[in-house]
Amino acid sequence: MIATEKFPLAERLKMIDHIQARRYSKLGGPALDIATEGIIRHLRACDRMDVNPDVAAVREIIDDALNGRRVFAETFNNAA
């Protein structure tokens, strides 16, 4: 089972870094959608590779979402 599916996203972010979890909780509208998509992709990639999520990557995803940028690595199987 993918660890992303064990906990709600907000709880998983608290486990990674409480500061980024707080920043994420303040997002709304398009920024929330962009950040959610990017963070879920990052967490799934980390789960697939069996590595811990990177706090700096989560921070960058949230920063990019606040600036309206959707930046993430393309994969062949994004549905995983």
N, C-alpha and C positions, 0 to 999 in steps of 0.2 A: 504494500500500500504506500502511496506517495504521502510523505509527511505533510505536504501542503493541504491534503484532504482531511487530516486529523484535527486541525485547529482552524478556527476562523482566521481570516487574514489579519485582522487587528491584533489578535492574540499572538499570532506567529511573529508579527512585527515587534511586539513587546519583548518577545524572547530574543530577538536579534539586537534591538537597541531601543530603549524607551524614548529617547529623544526623537528618533525618526518616526516612531509610532505616534507620538504626540503631533508631529508635523503632518503626518498622513491624516490623522483624525480631523484636522482643521481644513482639509481640502474640500472643495465642492465643485460641482459642475464638470466642465470638460477636464479640468486639472485632475479631479478625482478619477475620472475614467482613464485618462492617460497613465496616471501613476499606478492604478490598480492593474492595468494590463501589463505594464512594464515589470512591476514587482512580482506578479504571478509568473511571468515568463522567467524571471531571474530565479525564483524559488524552485520552479520545476527543473530548470537546468542544473541547479545545485543538487537537487534530489537525485537527478539522473546520474550525475557525476559523483555522487556521494561525498560532497564537500559542504562545509558550512557556508551560509550566505554571507556575502561581503557587505559590511555596514556602509562602506564608501560607495558601493554600487547602488544600494538602496537610497542613500542620500542624493546621489547624482540623478537617479530616476525621478525623485520628488522634485529636485531643482529644475530638471528639464520639463516636468509636467507643469510647474508653476510658470515657466516661460512658454508654454504651449508647444513644446517640442516632444514629439513621439520618437524616441531613439531607443532602438533595441536591436540585438543581433538577429538576423534572419536564420531560421532553421528549416530543415526539410520536413520536420514533423512537429509543427506548433500545437497540434491537438493533444499531444501526449501529456 
